[in-house]
Amino acid sequence: MWDLESDRELYTLAGHAGGVRAVAVTPDGWRAVSASDDGTLKVWDLESGRELQTLSSHTGWLNAVAVTPDGRRALSAAADGTLKVCVGFRSRWKCRKVD
């Protein structure tokens, strides 16, 4: 995480076992969701840099994640050909497959 005004690194979000392919930030700027080669999504608190939750609902590596404009859902796409919708907002997120 960088402070763009001072061009200074504040902290690093670390925790995935594989490379990170995508990151989406919630519209309020308080949370981020990262998608990784390790098949997980991670939800992060951007104020503290703390990992809030790991979501392991895909069987293949993830290649995309997007957050809806209301910040209550994240949509992930994986190499296993699935899309998942994860629902949560300042609470525990839960994912389900999109048919």
N, C-alpha and C positions, 0 to 999 in steps of 0.2 A: 504494500500500500504506500502510495507516494503523496506527499503534500506538494501540490502543483505550484503553490505560491513561493515556497522556499526551495523547490526542487530537491527535497530531502526525503529519503526513504524512512517511513514510520515503522513498518514491520513487514514480515513475510508471512503469508498464509501458507502453512505447510501441513501436510497430513495425508495427501494421496499417495498410494503405492505406485502409481503410474503417472505418465505425463498428463497435464491438464490441457484439454482440447478447446474448452469454451468456458466463459464466465458471463453471468448475467447479474445485474444489480437491480434490486427492487426500486420502484419509482421514488420511494421515500428516502433512498440512499442509506438505509440502516443495515440492510442485509445483502449478501451476495450468494449466488448458487454456482458452484463450479462442477464441471463434468470432466471425467477422467478416463484414461485407458484402463484403469483398474475396475471399471464397471460401476463406479459409485458416483453419486452426487453428494456434495457437501454443502451445508448451509452455514454461512459465516456471519458473525456480528462484526460489522465494519468499524464500529467505534473502538472495540477492544482488540480485534483481530482473532477472537476466540471462535473455534469451531463449535457450532451449536448442535449439529446433527449430521450423521452419515446415512444416506439412503442407498440401499443395495438391492434395487428391484430389477435391474437388467442382467442378462447373462453375457453380454458382449461389451466391448469398450464403447464409451459414449462419444459422440462426435458433435453434439449440439445441445444447448439449453437456452430457453427463453423464459422470461417472466412476464406475466400478463400486466396490463397497465394498472390494475388495482393492487398488484403485488401479492395477491392471495394464491396464485397458482404458478407453477413452473412446468414447462413442457420439455421433456428430454427425448432425444433421438439416439438410437444405438445401432451398432454394426449388426446386431442380431435381427434387424429389420423391424424393431418395435418402437412405438412411441408410448411414453408414459406421461400421465398428468399427475403432478404432485400438488396436494392441497395443504396449505398451512399459512399462518400469519402470526408471527410472534408467539408461536406455539409449536408443537410437534407436527412435522409434515408427514403426510401419508401419500403413497403413490398407487396408481392403478393403471392398467394397460388400456390404451385407446384401441377400440375395435374398428 
